[in-house]
Amino acid sequence: MSARQVIPVAPGIFIDENPVVAIVYDPSEGASFTEAVPLVINGSGGIEAYKSGGEKLRTYTGSWS
């Protein structure tokens, strides 16, 4: 059984126009960070695990106001 950790992410990282709010990963020995799962805010305002495939990672560089 692996213990997963959740790392909150500062505002400004987006995948396919969805803001990333945290990353879930397994810190145990032998685990790969490539298997980390980003949690995003979906179009309905809920938080869900992002399913990879064609994602476009970008950062927000504009004004938050």
N, C-alpha and C positions, 0 to 999 in steps of 0.2 A: 504494500500500500504506500503510495507516495503522498507526501504532504505538499500541497500546492500553496503558493503565496500569491497575494494580490498586491500589485504596485500601482498606486494612483499616478496618473499622468497629468502634468500641468496642461492647461488649455493651449491649444494651438496646433495639435497634431490631428490630422484627418485621414481617413481611408475612404475612398469613393464618396467624398463629401460628407461622411459621417464622423462627428468628433469622437476621438478615442478618449475614454475616461480612466481606463486602467488596463494593466496587462497581467494575465494570470500565467504563472510558470511553475515548473517543478525544480526546486533547488537541489535535489538529491544528486549524489554522485552518478555520473553516467547519463544524466538527463541532458537533453539538448535544448538550448534557448530557441532554436528554430521551431520547436514545438509549442512555443508560448502562444497564448490566445489573447488577442486584443478584445476588450469589451468596448462597444461603441453605443452611442445614442442613436437609435433608429428613427425613421421618419415619423413614427407615432409618439416619440418622446420616451420610449422605454429603453432599458439597457439590455443588450444581447451580445452573445459571443459572435465575433465576426467570422464568417466562413470565407476562407481564402479562395482566390481565383480571380485574376484580373484586377486586383486592387491597385489603386493609385495612391501611394502615400505622399502626403504634402503637409506643409506647415502653413499656419495662418500668419500672414505678415501685415494685415491691415489693422484697422482700429476696432476695438471691441465695443466702443460706445455707439 
